[in-house]
């Protein structure tokens, strides 16, 4: 009998706790933008690569010139906030240039679409890198009529991990 009472009390406590529990709202609402009418997924991705080309070209060229304003020009608000410090950018860029050198060329390796994000992988040639540097550019379109914005950017090369 005592076990039943304890078990019943535990079940009532658990039920009482769940009554007051509220569902957490989504922290990051997802707006998935559909391809243009009549456009296949392949056509959409090719269009995104064309639209992203001046963005990545600007970023990689800004590395060569250590131009902070140009580097963050196409970043979304979160990325601009993360890269707001010009002195820190110059310090990191000096280190990056000492490791992989200056940018000379790029090729698209692959592209993916995940929810509202377009992820484009480039193989970029830098003067001091033994092999192409993998550049991962994550783009999002805040609204249908707005240009793509950089949501994430990363570089992968052995020279950058030593």
N, C-alpha and C positions, 0 to 999 in steps of 0.2 A: 504494500500500500504506500509506504513511504517513497519507494522508487517511482511509482506512478505519479505521486504528488510532485516530486522534483522534476520529473520529465514534463509534466503538464505546465509547471511554472516556467521551465526553460522554453517551451514552445510558445507560451504567451509572451514572454519577453522578446523572443525573436520576432513574433508577429507584430508586437508593439513598435519595435525598432524599424521594421520595414514600412509601417504606415507613414511615418514622418519622413522617410527617405524620398528625396526628389531626384528625378533623372537629371544628370548634369547636361547642360546645353553643350552643343558642339562648340569647341573653342575656335576652330577654323572652318567656317562654312565653305563648302565646296561648290563652286560654280563650274560645271563642266560645259565648255562651249562646244557645240556640235559643229561638224564640218559644214561648209557651205552647201546649199541644196544642189544635189546632183554630183557632188564631189566624193570620190572614193577616199578611203583612208590613206591609200598610197599617195593620191594627189594632195590631200591635206598635209601630209608629212613633208612632201616635196616643197609645198608652198611655205611651210614653217621654216624649213632649212633656208630657203631663199630670203625670207624675212629676217632670219637670225644672222645671216652672213654679215651685214654691216655692223651688227652688235658685237659679234665675236672679233671681227677685224679691228674694230675700235678698241676693244679691251686689250687685245694682244699688242696692238701698236702703242697703246698707252703704257704698256710695260716697258717698251724700248725707250720711250721719252720720259718716263716717270711722271706722267701727267695724271694727277689724282682726279681732277674734275672730269677728264675724258674717261678714265677708268670706271668711275661710278655713274656715269651719265645715264645708263639704261638699267640701273639697279632698281628694284622695288624699294619701298620705304624701309622695310626691315634690313635689307642689305645696305642701304645708304646709311642707316643708323649704325650698323656694325662697322662700316668702313669710314666713319666720319673723321677720324684722326689722320690728318695729312702727314704728320711726322712719323707716325707708326707705319703708314702706307709706304713712305719713302724708305724707312728702315727695312721693311719686309721686301720691298722691291729691289733694294740694293743687294740683299742676301740672295734673292731669287736670280737676279742677273749674274751674280758671282758663281752660282751653281749651274744654271742652264744656258746662260748667255742671252742673246737677243733673238727675238722672234723673226723668222724668215718666211715661213709658208705653213699652210694647213690643208687638211683634207677631212671631209666628213667620214667618220668610221661607221657610226650607226645612230639611229634615232628611235626613241620610244615615246609612247604617250601613256601616262599614268594619271588618271583622274583629270585634274585641270592643268597638269604639268607636261611640258614637252622636254625630254631629256636628249640632248644632242652630244654625242661623243666625237671629239676631233682628235686626229693625230697631228700635232703641231711640231714643226722643226724649229729647234733653237740651236744657236751656233755652238754651244758647249755641251749639249746633250748628245750622248752616244747613240741613242735611239729616239724615235719620236716620243714627245711628251703627250700623254693622254690628258686632254682638257675636257672636263665634264661641265656642260652648260645646261642649267635647269631654268626653263622659261615658263612664265605664266602670262595669261592675258587677263588683267583685272576685270575688264568688261568687254563686251563684243566690239565696241568701237574704239578701243584703246590699243596702243601698240604693245607688243610683247615686252615684258620686264624680266630682268634677271632675278631669279629667286635663290639661286645657289650657283657657285662656281668653284671648281677644284682642279688642281693640277696633280698629275701622278707621273713621277719619273724617279729612277734610282738615285739620281743626283740630289734630289730634294729630300731624301730620307737619310742620307749619310750624315 
